[in-house]
Amino acid sequence: MNPEKEASRSGPRRESPNPGNLRLLFALALLLTAAAAAGCSGDANPPEPAPVPEPCQTPENYRLPFQLEYRIPGTMTFSLCGKALEGTLILEKGFNVLRAGVPYAGKGTFFTFPESGHRLYTWTIPATGVDSATCPEGKATLSLSLSTREDWQTLSGGLTAYCGNITHGRRPLKVMRLSGPLERTEDP
């Protein structure tokens, strides 16, 4: 074979780059990025800090008579103040880690999704006095997520019980369905 033809097919031979040059180029790119991030806009006035939201003066109060697992009645009352939720859950009959008539109170967050017409209510509720055969620590954490869509009158979702004080990284003890009609009230 002809070496000239072979060279023209594969293109000119390139030598591998010098590692020292690559380090220099990387350092230069990093320096330029840092300079750009430092804000070389020439603006002597820093941006104004975001205003601190005022505390909620008038919370919205709700009552949710619900069915847990479609057979155990209960009631939840909660207040919504901006994005913050505070609520209490009471079952008429005991179920799993939950005892009848015991108020389980917790705090949560309210989310809206205008693009899909959804609202999401989430709570973390500590539960004490749990049977040690069920949870050796004698404590459980309830994670409650309820959503509504467009009509904003019926909430449905799940109540998940975890043994211990945390919900992240633990296997759920019990996952339960919960649903009911949402009622606005004057009472907190």
C-alpha positions in Angstrom: 0.0 0.0 0.0 0.9 3.6 -0.6 1.7 5.4 2.7 0.7 8.8 1.3 -2.8 7.5 0.4 -3.1 5.9 3.8 -2.2 9.1 5.6 -4.7 11.2 3.6 -7.6 8.8 4.4 -7.1 8.9 8.2 -6.1 12.6 8.3 -3.0 14.1 9.8 -1.5 12.4 12.8 -2.1 14.2 16.1 0.1 14.0 19.1 -1.6 13.5 22.5 -1.9 16.8 24.5 0.6 17.7 27.1 -1.0 17.1 30.6 0.6 20.3 31.8 -1.2 22.3 29.2 -4.5 20.7 30.1 -4.1 21.6 33.8 -3.2 25.2 32.7 -6.4 25.4 30.5 -8.5 24.0 33.3 -7.1 26.5 35.9 -7.7 29.3 33.4 -11.3 28.2 32.8 -11.9 28.0 36.6 -10.5 31.4 37.2 -12.7 33.0 34.5 -15.8 31.3 35.9 -14.9 32.5 39.4 -14.4 36.1 38.1 -17.8 36.0 36.3 -19.5 34.7 39.4 -18.0 37.4 41.5 -20.2 39.9 39.7 -18.0 42.1 37.6 -21.0 44.1 36.4 -19.7 47.3 37.8 -22.8 47.8 39.8 -21.8 49.4 43.1 -25.2 48.8 44.8 -25.8 45.3 45.9 -29.3 43.9 45.3 -32.0 44.5 47.9 -32.7 41.6 50.2 -36.1 39.9 49.8 -38.8 41.3 52.1 -39.5 39.2 55.1 -43.1 37.9 54.9 -45.4 39.2 57.6 -46.8 36.7 60.0 -50.2 35.3 59.1 -52.9 37.4 60.7 -56.0 35.3 59.8 -55.5 31.6 59.3 -58.0 29.6 57.3 -59.5 26.8 59.5 -60.7 23.5 58.1 -62.4 20.3 59.3 -61.9 17.0 57.5 -64.2 14.1 58.5 -62.5 11.1 56.9 -62.5 7.4 56.5 -59.2 5.6 57.1 -58.9 2.4 55.0 -62.5 3.0 54.0 -63.8 1.7 57.4 -62.4 3.6 60.3 -64.0 7.0 60.9 -62.0 10.0 62.1 -61.7 13.7 62.1 -58.9 16.1 61.3 -58.9 19.8 62.0 -56.2 22.1 60.7 -55.3 25.7 60.2 -53.6 27.0 57.0 -51.6 30.2 57.3 -49.8 31.0 54.1 -47.9 27.7 53.3 -47.8 26.5 57.0 -50.2 23.9 58.3 -51.0 22.9 61.9 -53.4 20.1 62.4 -54.8 17.4 64.8 -56.0 14.0 63.8 -58.4 11.8 65.9 -59.7 8.3 65.1 -62.9 7.0 66.5 -61.5 3.4 66.6 -57.9 2.4 67.1 -56.0 1.1 64.1 -52.5 -0.2 63.9 -50.2 2.3 65.8 -53.1 4.8 66.2 -55.3 4.7 69.3 -58.9 5.7 69.5 -59.7 9.2 70.8 -56.1 10.3 71.1 -55.3 13.6 69.4 -52.2 13.4 67.1 -51.0 16.9 66.4 -48.4 17.9 63.8 -47.2 20.6 61.5 -46.9 20.6 57.7 -46.7 22.5 54.4 -49.3 23.4 51.8 -48.3 23.4 48.1 -50.3 24.5 45.0 -49.7 23.3 41.5 -51.7 25.8 39.3 -50.5 24.1 36.1 -52.4 21.0 37.0 -55.1 22.4 39.3 -53.8 20.4 42.3 -53.3 21.3 46.0 -51.2 19.2 48.3 -51.3 19.1 52.1 -48.4 17.3 53.9 -47.9 16.8 57.6 -45.4 15.1 59.9 -47.1 13.9 63.1 -45.3 12.4 66.1 -47.1 9.5 67.8 -46.1 8.4 71.3 -47.3 5.5 73.5 -47.1 3.0 70.6 -47.1 -0.6 71.7 -43.4 -1.8 72.1 -44.3 -5.0 70.2 -45.1 -2.9 67.2 -42.3 -0.3 67.6 -39.6 -1.2 70.0 -38.9 2.6 70.7 -42.5 3.1 71.8 -42.7 6.0 69.3 -43.9 6.4 65.7 -43.9 9.1 63.1 -46.9 9.6 60.9 -46.5 11.1 57.4 -49.7 12.4 56.0 -50.1 13.5 52.4 -53.5 14.6 51.0 -54.4 16.2 47.7 -57.3 17.7 46.0 -58.0 18.6 42.4 -60.0 21.5 41.0 -63.1 21.1 43.2 -61.1 21.6 46.4 -63.8 19.9 48.4 -62.6 16.3 48.7 -59.2 15.4 50.0 -57.6 12.0 49.5 -54.2 10.5 50.0 -52.2 8.4 52.4 -51.1 8.2 56.0 -47.9 6.3 56.5 -46.6 5.1 59.9 -42.9 4.7 60.6 -41.3 3.4 63.8 -39.1 6.1 65.5 -38.7 9.8 65.2 -37.8 10.0 61.5 -39.4 9.0 58.2 -36.4 9.3 55.9 -34.4 6.1 55.2 -36.8 3.9 57.2 -39.1 1.2 55.9 -42.8 2.1 56.4 -44.6 0.1 59.1 -48.1 0.7 57.6 -49.4 2.6 54.6 -53.1 3.6 54.9 -55.6 5.3 52.6 -57.5 8.3 53.8 -60.2 10.4 52.2 -63.0 12.7 53.1 -64.9 16.0 52.3 -63.1 19.2 53.2 -65.2 21.8 55.2 -64.2 25.3 56.0 -64.9 26.4 59.6 -64.6 29.4 61.8 -63.1 27.6 64.7 -59.4 26.8 64.8 
